[in-house]
Amino acid sequence: MRYMKDIINDDTLSFSTKWAAKSRNSYTQDQLDEVRIEAADYLQTLL
């Protein structure tokens, strides 16, 4: 989900170029947790 969020939020449409330049890049646990919290908050609004 974090990868998809980065693609959507890329205003300059340069995400693919930035990502291709990095080899084996991974997200930090804090970045992953941020997306998990956002998803949980969204799902909670649906209940």
C-alpha positions, 0 to 999 in steps of 0.5 A: 500500500505504501508503494501505491500511495507514493505513486498516487501522491507523486505530483511530478510523475517522476516516481518510476524514474526515482524508483528505478534509480534505487536498487532494492529500496525498502520502506521503513517500519514507520512508513509502513505503519503510517499507511496501516494507520491511515487504512485503519482510520478509513475503514473505521469511518465505514463502520 
